[in-house]
């Protein structure tokens, strides 16, 4: 299950989740991406990251829950500020559209 910061409904199923995470990697994964904090509690992990997209500073977290086999069961991304959310939404829409073509 993947919870996007820009899509209202959770995305379910391995293929769909992989498509969203690949698009997110292309969108956010530039040279400025840095993970700045990690919190782990049992099967839950929170990774805070920062990146810059076209001059817009993005601050976000990946909230991840693992199952008993160590596989990701739930992945939620939250981003701030609003200007960053809008920038990510634009870039993700472009990436996802390109993968559907």
Secondary structure, 3 states (H helix, E strand, C coil): CEECCCCCCCECCHHHHHHHHHHHHHHHCCCCCEEEEEEEECCEEEEEEEEEECCEEEEEEEEEEECCCCCEEEEEEEEECHHHHHHHHHHHHHHHHHHHC
